[in-house]
Amino acid sequence: MSNIVLKHVYKRYENGFEAVKDFDLEIEDNEFIIFVGPSGCGKSTTLRMIAGLEDITEGELLIDGVRMNEVEASDRDIAMVFQNYALYPHMSVRKNIGYSLKIHYEKKEEIERKVNEAAEILGLTEVLDRKPSQLSGGQKQRVAMGRAIVRKPKVFLMDEPLSNLDAKLRGQMRVEIARLYHQLNTTFIYVTHDQTEAMTLGTRIVVMKDGVVQQVDTPERLFRYPANQFVAGFIGTPPMNFLSGNVAFEDGALGIRLGEKKVALTVEKVRNMQNKDVVGKDVVVGVRPEHVHICAPEAGEACGTGTVDVYEMLGSEAIIYLNQDGTNEKLIVKTGTEQSFRPGDRVGYAFSLENIHVFDKVTGETITN
């Protein structure tokens, strides 16, 4: 078991700066939790407080019901993998993986067995006698993970472990880490600023900004039901489009006015907005690029028209950057490649109405979920 509870945890430095504010989370046994957010949001600081590498200013950390605030890092039964591999250059892969066991005076035969077992899991059997200088970046990161695996800890902590790898290796290592998680059947806590890693690896994701948790949810729910404009803009590639609008009640129906056009809302979204005193309120309308489709400028379904600024063909899909007519706001469209476009082409665009998000312009909170 490795249940972890953070109760209203704060990290405050001597100069008064609060890196983490009122962090409250329960992590169940065998979860893969991702801390994600921009640089400086407090995700690595939170991870280091769990590891015992940073003191907790206020609040409590419990592991399996035991308070850990004053427990030394070495006594928490936690293994941590950093973005810097920190391998001993003069030691072979075999000795690097087994070093932590050696300094804990485990028997030579037991060290050999555990090292071989970890090497088999990570595909390192063929390179056990090589030095780190003879390894690729991906192999070095697997050695760092092997060094953690042999200890069989309650919890694995990973602090941006793939940030030093190129795009292709990152993709390969994501698969390796996902496989490792299912094989080891233990709790993983993983820090990243890369939302692709977060969405593909995590069972739950903790989105942070300025030391504050914005939303904790599954990848699917974060994508479909963001709690606020920050989460909506941070999750998804290309990022969500944000357009200025106003809530209007016209012809007996609630909708959103975008310039001269009124955009209808689904029954579910109207129901969610009722009793919120939103009529006449300025709002931000969010729509993901994949939920915008191109149509003829004169089509009745068109929510607006614009001119193609940039067209990017990416193989099976394309990204279109539009200059909207009558506004300075840009619009990003993700579409197929059946039809190509050139800069200067005039097009119409329409939204997938069931996938529109509406946010309070002042607070940023959603008003349609």
PyMOL commands that set and color helices and strands:
alter all, ss='L'
color gray80, all
select helices_A, chain A and resi 43-51+73-75+93-102+108-122+125-127+132-134+137-149+167-184+195-201+219-224+229-234+267-273+289-291+353-355
alter helices_A, ss='H'
color red, helices_A
select strands_A, chain A and resi 4-12+18-27+32-36+58-63+66-67+78-81+155-159+187-192+204-209+212-217+241-250+253-258+261-264+282-287+292-295+304-313+317-324+330-336+346-351+357-360
alter strands_A, ss='S'
color yellow, strands_A
deselect
rebuild
show_as cartoon
